[in-house]
């Protein structure tokens, strides 16, 4: 997230394609979600996660070579393979939810997401440290570090005990997917995830480009992204508790309000402080919406149905993320930073109204 858009801009002949590699990464993630989920239903979570981590290491290695060779096409291929790996890694949160009882489910999801705090602190620092590792070729070291991290993940997975579905659960398929997807709870959960992740990606991907265009340094951009990722994951230590106390839909509504705050701050100016405050708010809004949506989604399916429902949800979510990543660079390049932020308003309003609709529907049902 810290360097891919900048490397894309460096390698692409047409600068509006700067975010194409990230767009391909998220597209690959979207296309992988369904086969990854169905594969893990048969071979188990640990084996599936290991396959994904190894693909990620290969993809990051290709990105490293592409930077050395000044190959935009190779960089796109490497990012796509990293996206395949992310398609597997998305299911970490579901693995935690499926292993927990209903009362602890939101906290289990939160604790898994809280691991991102390590990424928030170490990711941008590693990017800054490895940027000039192979000077005068800049940024190649960043992707070599990513390859090593994927290999470390593959090794750590071998000591994780993840419960598998029983043979009977693997044979069962449950209700038709169309019937499940028509449930109001599924519709709102999927919409919340799509808007929360998609709009976050739209702004986050364009931020390094906008900051460089405003004459801020790479270190300033890395600093802002670092705090953004911290805002994304640090609340996970208590988001599950907040959901249990105040209700999942209230937390999702708060997430939408935080996205609105991000837009207002971004439109107020382009100093480093304003980028920093806005991106922290963006991270917090993503956290509340994404964890809230994931928790709400678990109410829509039975154990035998979880593989296909989780796959459909993440396919939709990362379809939104891919579209946002593709359009982010073009919006920033053609229309500027303000246009990127204005693009959030309509989707955020839609999900806000959808959550209110579901909350009122439930209130009437229990009255």
C-alpha positions as a printed NumPy array, in Angstrom:
array([[  0.   ,   0.   ,   0.   ],
       [  2.877,   2.36 ,   0.742],
       [  4.855,   1.893,  -2.453],
       [  2.848,   0.044,  -5.132],
       [  1.135,   3.114,  -6.578],
       [  4.443,   4.999,  -6.584],
       [  6.229,   2.113,  -8.332],
       [  3.365,   1.865, -10.821],
       [  3.764,   5.564, -11.554],
       [  7.523,   5.096, -11.939],
       [  7.235,   2.164, -14.364],
       [  4.139,   3.083, -16.388],
       [  4.521,   5.055, -19.611],
       [  0.985,   6.418, -19.102],
       [  0.847,   7.879, -15.584],
       [ -2.926,   7.434, -15.26 ],
       [ -2.18 ,   3.676, -15.11 ],
       [ -0.178,   4.107, -11.893],
       [ -2.743,   2.214,  -9.81 ],
       [ -3.311,  -0.541, -12.414],
       [ -1.006,  -3.007, -10.568],
       [ -2.983,  -2.522,  -7.348],
       [ -6.206,  -2.79 ,  -9.312],
       [ -5.035,  -6.115, -10.761],
       [ -4.042,  -7.232,  -7.278],
       [ -7.534,  -6.589,  -5.946],
       [ -9.134,  -8.101,  -9.06 ],
       [ -7.119, -11.28 ,  -8.526],
       [ -8.201, -11.258,  -4.89 ],
       [-11.832, -10.99 ,  -5.98 ],
       [-11.51 , -13.831,  -8.503],
       [ -9.705, -16.052,  -5.972],
       [-12.211, -15.762,  -3.131],
       [-14.672, -18.346,  -4.464],
       [-12.212, -21.095,  -5.517],
       [-10.116, -20.486,  -2.379],
       [-13.119, -20.911,  -0.085],
       [-14.359, -24.027,  -1.878],
       [-10.846, -25.519,  -1.883],
       [-10.449, -24.935,   1.851],
       [-13.791, -26.594,   2.464],
       [-12.248, -29.784,   1.044],
       [ -8.59 , -29.638,   2.172],
       [ -8.905, -27.535,   5.323],
       [ -7.99 , -23.98 ,   6.247],
       [ -4.324, -24.587,   7.105],
       [ -3.443, -26.249,   3.81 ],
       [ -5.308, -23.561,   1.883],
       [ -3.643, -20.724,   3.772],
       [ -0.239, -22.309,   3.143],
       [ -0.877, -22.532,  -0.609],
       [ -1.866, -18.869,  -0.609],
       [  1.24 , -17.77 ,   1.31 ],
       [  3.561, -19.583,  -1.111],
       [  1.826, -17.953,  -4.09 ],
       [  2.3  , -14.598,  -2.362],
       [  6.039, -15.207,  -1.992],
       [  6.31 , -16.022,  -5.697],
       [  4.322, -12.922,  -6.651],
       [  6.452, -10.616,  -4.493],
       [  9.579, -12.179,  -6.005],
       [  8.294, -11.386,  -9.495],
       [  7.599,  -7.795,  -8.412],
       [ 11.206,  -7.541,  -7.218],
       [ 12.564,  -8.696, -10.571],
       [ 10.159,  -6.419, -12.444],
       [ 11.505,  -3.358, -10.631],
       [ 15.067,  -4.387, -11.505],
       [ 14.066,  -4.857, -15.156],
       [ 11.936,  -1.693, -15.284],
       [  9.018,  -3.871, -16.444],
       [  5.537,  -2.502, -15.827],
       [  3.966,  -5.693, -17.264],
       [  6.021,  -7.886, -14.927],
       [  5.074,  -5.69 , -11.983],
       [  1.4  ,  -6.148, -12.888],
       [  1.833,  -9.958, -13.01 ],
       [  3.557, -10.015,  -9.626],
       [  0.839,  -7.878,  -8.057],
       [ -1.827, -10.181,  -9.477],
       [ -0.183, -13.193,  -7.8  ],
       [  0.022, -11.301,  -4.517],
       [ -3.701, -10.672,  -4.991],
       [ -4.296, -14.42 ,  -5.349],
       [ -2.508, -14.909,  -2.035],
       [ -4.682, -12.233,  -0.441],
       [ -7.746, -14.092,  -1.727],
       [ -6.762, -16.94 ,   0.597],
       [ -5.656, -14.717,   3.492],
       [ -9.04 , -12.965,   3.646],
       [-10.466, -16.068,   5.272],
       [ -8.322, -15.792,   8.421],
       [-11.099, -13.755,  10.031],
       [-13.723, -16.328,   9.054],
       [-11.547, -19.152,  10.392],
       [-11.558, -17.376,  13.755],
       [-15.304, -16.706,  13.626],
       [-16.108, -20.312,  12.715],
       [-14.035, -21.621,  15.632],
       [-15.751, -19.343,  18.188],
       [-19.142, -19.571,  19.83 ],
       [-21.783, -16.991,  18.951],
       [-21.144, -14.703,  21.94 ],
       [-17.403, -14.481,  21.262],
       [-17.594, -14.329,  17.461],
       [-17.248, -10.556,  16.99 ],
       [-14.29 , -10.484,  19.398],
       [-12.614, -13.401,  17.625],
       [-12.845, -11.508,  14.336],
       [-11.515,  -8.376,  16.037],
       [ -8.527, -10.158,  17.564],
       [ -7.5  , -11.575,  14.197],
       [ -7.812,  -8.127,  12.617],
       [ -5.793,  -6.665,  15.502],
       [ -2.775,  -8.452,  14.056],
       [ -2.759,  -5.642,  11.527],
       [ -1.306,  -3.382,  14.223],
       [  2.015,  -5.111,  13.585],
       [  1.618,  -4.323,   9.886],
       [  0.774,  -0.699,  10.683],
       [  3.974,  -0.218,  12.651],
       [  6.374,  -2.423,  10.705],
       [  5.099,  -2.181,   7.118],
       [  5.916,   1.451,   6.313],
       [  9.118,   1.252,   8.382],
       [ 10.24 ,  -1.749,   6.357],
       [  9.292,   0.145,   3.189],
       [ 11.459,   3.1  ,   4.211],
       [ 14.352,   0.832,   5.254],
       [ 14.26 ,  -1.358,   2.134],
       [ 13.481,   1.392,  -0.412],
       [ 17.168,   1.958,  -1.196],
       [ 18.417,  -1.544,  -0.364],
       [ 19.548,  -2.083,  -3.974],
       [ 20.354,   1.534,  -4.806],
       [ 20.34 ,   2.947,  -7.479],
       [ 17.37 ,   0.646,  -8.157],
       [ 14.778,   1.999,  -5.712],
       [ 11.827,   0.057,  -4.256],
       [ 13.067,  -3.414,  -5.337],
       [ 14.034,  -4.2  ,  -1.748],
       [ 10.493,  -3.495,  -0.553],
       [  9.101,  -6.43 ,  -2.539],
       [ 11.92 ,  -8.759,  -1.533],
       [ 10.951,  -8.091,   2.095],
       [  7.322,  -8.896,   1.233],
       [  8.39 , -12.234,  -0.277],
       [ 10.233, -13.105,   2.94 ],
       [  7.184, -12.177,   5.043],
       [  4.947, -14.498,   3.001],
       [  7.431, -17.345,   3.581],
       [  7.438, -16.63 ,   7.321],
       [  3.62 , -16.768,   7.279],
       [  3.739, -20.166,   5.529],
       [  6.038, -21.504,   8.265],
       [  3.919, -20.116,  11.116],
       [  0.792, -21.719,   9.672],
       [  2.263, -25.167,  10.22 ],
       [  1.868, -24.819,  14.007],
       [ -1.739, -23.537,  13.866],
       [ -4.529, -25.983,  14.707],
       [ -7.637, -24.971,  12.75 ],
       [-10.766, -27.168,  13.178],
       [-11.925, -28.805,   9.94 ],
       [-15.479, -29.419,   8.813],
       [-16.741, -32.911,   9.413],
       [-17.204, -35.24 ,   6.424],
       [-20.973, -34.764,   6.748],
       [-20.648, -30.955,   6.728],
       [-18.412, -31.137,   3.64 ],
       [-21.059, -33.179,   1.82 ],
       [-23.945, -30.874,   2.73 ],
       [-24.582, -27.662,   0.82 ],
       [-27.507, -26.154,   2.736],
       [-29.951, -23.692,   1.216],
       [-29.541, -22.376,  -2.348],
       [-27.135, -19.445,  -2.493],
       [-29.747, -17.214,  -4.108],
       [-32.115, -17.755,  -1.18 ],
       [-29.391, -16.88 ,   1.336],
       [-28.289, -13.809,  -0.636],
       [-31.833, -12.421,  -0.686],
       [-31.929, -12.178,   3.099],
       [-31.915,  -8.554,   4.323],
       [-29.104,  -9.371,   6.758],
       [-26.892, -10.645,   3.93 ],
       [-27.686,  -7.694,   1.676],
       [-26.762,  -5.111,   4.315],
       [-23.662,  -7.031,   5.453],
       [-22.37 ,  -7.337,   1.889],
       [-23.173,  -3.715,   1.064],
       [-21.408,  -2.513,   4.218],
       [-18.301,  -4.509,   3.369],
       [-18.316,  -3.349,  -0.252],
       [-18.648,   0.335,   0.579],
       [-16.356,   0.274,   3.613],
       [-13.495,  -1.512,   1.855],
       [-14.081,  -0.047,  -1.61 ],
       [-14.188,   3.589,  -0.535],
       [-11.254,   3.107,   1.816],
       [ -9.236,   1.661,  -1.067],
       [-10.237,   4.526,  -3.362],
       [ -8.826,   7.171,  -1.03 ],
       [ -5.903,   5.18 ,   0.36 ],
       [ -4.566,   4.22 ,  -3.077],
       [ -4.656,   7.814,  -4.298],
       [ -3.141,   9.309,  -1.132],
       [  0.587,   8.727,  -1.908],
       [  0.018,  10.094,  -5.415],
       [ -1.803,  13.146,  -4.074],
       [  0.849,  13.813,  -1.445],
       [  3.695,  13.63 ,  -3.952],
       [  1.708,  15.922,  -6.266],
       [  1.438,  18.369,  -3.353],
       [  5.257,  18.331,  -3.006],
       [  5.303,  16.196,   0.131],
       [  8.115,  13.649,   0.502],
       [  7.951,   9.848,   0.279],
       [  8.677,   9.708,   4.007],
       [  5.66 ,  11.926,   4.675],
       [  3.499,   9.638,   2.522],
       [  4.828,   6.547,   4.327],
       [  4.141,   8.227,   7.681],
       [  0.523,   8.968,   6.703],
       [ -0.047,   5.428,   5.385],
       [  1.499,   4.028,   8.563],
       [ -0.987,   5.883,  10.724],
       [ -3.797,   4.995,   8.348],
       [ -3.068,   1.283,   8.719],
       [ -2.765,   1.76 ,  12.475],
       [ -6.219,   3.367,  12.386],
       [ -7.479,   0.385,  10.396],
       [ -6.324,  -2.273,  12.85 ],
       [ -5.613,  -0.828,  16.314],
       [ -9.347,  -0.424,  17.145],
       [ -9.731,  -4.174,  16.596],
       [ -8.651,  -4.712,  20.207],
       [-11.981,  -3.232,  21.307],
       [-14.28 ,  -3.221,  18.248],
       [-15.672,  -6.647,  19.153],
       [-16.424,  -5.443,  22.674],
       [-18.157,  -2.344,  21.274],
       [-20.273,  -4.511,  18.973],
       [-21.287,  -6.733,  21.889],
       [-22.208,  -3.697,  23.979],
       [-23.82 ,  -1.291,  21.509],
       [-24.948,  -3.599,  18.689],
       [-23.419,  -4.322,  15.329],
       [-25.529,  -1.847,  13.363],
       [-24.712,   1.092,  15.646],
       [-21.013,   0.394,  15.159],
       [-21.483,   0.189,  11.382],
       [-23.305,   3.545,  11.415],
       [-20.394,   5.025,  13.354],
       [-18.079,   3.687,  10.646],
       [-20.028,   5.55 ,   7.968],
       [-19.863,   8.754,  10.038],
       [-16.076,   8.394,  10.281],
       [-15.824,   8.05 ,   6.485],
       [-17.775,  11.309,   6.184],
       [-15.313,  12.926,   8.589],
       [-12.434,  11.772,   6.394],
       [-13.963,  13.461,   3.366],
       [-14.5  ,  16.745,   5.203],
       [-10.919,  16.879,   6.454],
       [ -9.465,  15.965,   3.055],
       [-11.477,  18.716,   1.381],
       [-10.291,  21.283,   3.931],
       [ -6.677,  21.374,   2.699],
       [ -3.572,  19.45 ,   1.651],
       [ -1.092,  19.92 ,   4.498],
       [  0.528,  16.777,   5.91 ],
       [ -1.546,  17.219,   9.077],
       [ -4.792,  17.125,   7.105],
       [ -3.728,  14.044,   5.153],
       [ -2.787,  12.409,   8.462],
       [ -6.046,  13.187,  10.296],
       [ -8.193,  12.2  ,   7.311],
       [ -6.412,   8.895,   6.751],
       [ -6.679,   7.978,  10.443],
       [-10.436,   8.651,  10.263],
       [-10.585,   6.577,   7.069],
       [ -8.882,   3.668,   8.827],
       [-11.223,   3.863,  11.822],
       [-14.28 ,   3.99 ,   9.561],
       [-13.056,   0.957,   7.611],
       [-12.483,  -0.982,  10.84 ],
       [-15.978,  -0.384,  12.2  ],
       [-17.681,  -1.084,   8.87 ],
       [-15.6  ,  -4.127,   7.911],
       [-15.655,  -5.909,  11.273],
       [-19.289,  -4.964,  11.741],
       [-20.208,  -6.276,   8.295],
       [-18.279,  -9.518,   8.847],
       [-20.025, -10.052,  12.189],
       [-23.43 ,  -9.335,  10.641],
       [-22.687, -11.752,   7.792],
       [-22.199, -14.655,  10.226],
       [-25.899, -14.349,  11.111],
       [-26.895, -15.255,   7.542],
       [-25.619, -18.836,   7.176],
       [-25.347, -22.287,   8.774],
       [-22.03 , -24.255,   9.046],
       [-22.674, -26.238,   5.846],
       [-23.352, -23.001,   3.952],
       [-20.418, -20.946,   5.164],
       [-17.922, -21.682,   2.37 ],
       [-20.171, -20.445,  -0.438],
       [-21.639, -17.515,   1.519],
       [-18.242, -16.27 ,   2.695],
       [-16.911, -16.66 ,  -0.844],
       [-19.796, -14.705,  -2.379],
       [-19.447, -11.929,   0.192],
       [-15.723, -11.494,  -0.37 ],
       [-16.171, -11.721,  -4.145],
       [-18.562,  -8.775,  -3.943],
       [-16.396,  -6.849,  -1.491],
       [-13.241,  -7.206,  -3.545],
       [-15.104,  -6.491,  -6.739],
       [-15.778,  -3.1  ,  -5.174],
       [-12.141,  -2.786,  -4.063],
       [-10.851,  -3.681,  -7.543],
       [-13.114,  -1.114,  -9.209],
       [-11.981,   1.515,  -6.696],
       [ -8.3  ,   0.733,  -7.241],
       [ -8.626,   0.911, -11.024],
       [-10.462,   4.218, -10.888],
       [ -8.411,   5.823,  -8.115],
       [ -5.349,   6.666, -10.198],
       [ -7.441,   7.925, -13.112],
       [ -9.583,  10.105, -10.833],
       [ -6.525,  11.563,  -9.163],
       [ -4.666,  12.098, -12.434],
       [ -7.565,  13.499, -14.465],
       [ -9.733,  15.332, -11.932],
       [ -7.641,  15.754,  -8.792],
       [ -7.787,  14.948,  -5.083],
       [-11.16 ,  16.599,  -4.482],
       [-12.867,  14.322,  -7.036],
       [-11.483,  11.234,  -5.263],
       [-13.106,  12.368,  -2.02 ],
       [-16.423,  13.47 ,  -3.536],
       [-16.756,   9.949,  -4.984],
       [-17.264,   8.55 ,  -1.464],
       [-20.375,  10.535,  -0.626],
       [-23.084,   8.678,  -2.576],
       [-22.006,   5.094,  -1.629],
       [-21.592,   6.09 ,   2.021],
       [-25.091,   7.602,   2.054],
       [-26.519,   4.422,   0.499],
       [-25.019,   2.097,   3.119],
       [-26.06 ,   4.49 ,   5.909],
       [-29.695,   4.286,   4.749],
       [-29.494,   0.503,   4.309],
       [-28.313,   0.006,   7.894],
       [-31.099,   2.235,   9.215],
       [-33.599,   0.209,   7.145],
       [-32.417,  -3.117,   8.596],
       [-32.355,  -1.739,  12.141],
       [-35.938,  -0.462,  11.81 ],
       [-37.04 ,  -3.752,  10.218],
       [-35.658,  -5.677,  13.187],
       [-37.187,  -3.277,  15.684],
       [-40.64 ,  -3.742,  14.113],
       [-40.178,  -7.521,  14.083],
       [-39.506,  -7.603,  17.834],
       [-42.148,  -5.011,  18.772]])
